[in-house]
Amino acid sequence: MRVGVDARALLAGRGVERYARGMLAALADGFSDDEWVAFVPGRVPVAPVPGVHVVRHRLGGRAVFGAAAIAGRPTLAALVGGADVVWLPAPAPVAPGAPYVLSVHDRSWELRPSDFSAYERTWHHLARPRALARGAAAVTAVSRAVARDLEEAWGVRAEVVSPGVTRLAPAAALPPTGEPVAAPRGRPYLLFVGAREPRKAPDVLDAAYSRARARGLDAELVVVGDGAARVDDRELASLYAGAIAVVQPSFLEGFGLPPLEAAAHGTPAVVSALDCFAETLGDAALRVPPGDAHALAEAMLQIAGDEILRTRLGAAARERAAAYTWERSAAALHDLLAGAARA
């Protein structure tokens, strides 16, 4: 089976990149008899994925996908030199050119359109995600919460294929980079990982942290991700392992990977009371109402001041994270791809 993949996400540097890269690596490793061909537009360097052949194009994504949205070509299957089936790790204005499986992470562009720029809104309009989902041989969702939402909003049935959770390997001693060290040396800290975009509630995080500090919180707040300090996986692993807790006060999430990545290191989390976190972490985290800075400040104080609570939540969260493996997710996705190729 020859599988073509829309791998533009490998350039994104965000959660969808971790999903696409992790899934591709597990697919290529577990199903090496198949051919895995990933299309990445433009010439920006991209880190290789073992077992995956990457096809580049001199034009960037806007030109290639814009043409596909308007003219219906080039198809993704043609761009990779032919494919029995295509995998789209996220909706995009692409003409698949073969049976395809579509993965959906959330409907944020429909639920919170004001969070997106005019270009981003145009991109999603051209992608026609609802029509793309209805034309797919199969649709996957990153959580049961997203699958329910897709069925209610789009009338589309989706199989749950969640990201795997990897325990990143911390570096014993990081080499100097010329940049300030992200983690405060010798000081306790809370950790936020992700883009400081409206749906992640950075204003609520800042307000809650200010309140907690005014009430005696003796901990720093470290923020890393898009729009803040950027770190590689080794640095991120060290940050997860050393944090008091990860704080994720989002208004909307499809899966919410950072709290589970932290859990793999035995680090607990404070999260908003969203369906996806109830699904992944259950009672192995402190949950607060979305947008409630007062409740978030209380939870910060509680988890920073109670070592027994942190130990209990961290251990329970580690057990929850262990259920999410790339091997299991890749096997589920491969079954759908193989079925689409045979159809």
Buried (B, 14 or more C-beta within 10 A) or exposed (E): BBBBBBBBBBBBEEBBBBBBBBBBBBBBBBBEEBBBBBBBBBEEEBEEBEBBBBBBBEBBBEEBBBBBBEEEEBBBBBBBEEBBBBBBBBBBBBBBBBBBBBBBBBBBBEEBEEBBEEEEBBBBEBBBBBEBBEEBBBBBBBBBBBBBBBBEEBEBEBBBBBBBBBBBEBEEEBEEEEEEEBBBEEEBBBBBBBBBBBBBBBEBBBBBBBBBBEEEBEBBBBBBBBEBBEBEBBBBBBBBBBBBBBBBBBBBBBBBBBBBBBBBBBBBBBBBBBBBBBBBBEEBBBBBEBBBBEBBBBBBBBBBBEEEBBEEBBEBBBEBBEEBBBEBBBBBBBEBBBBBBEE
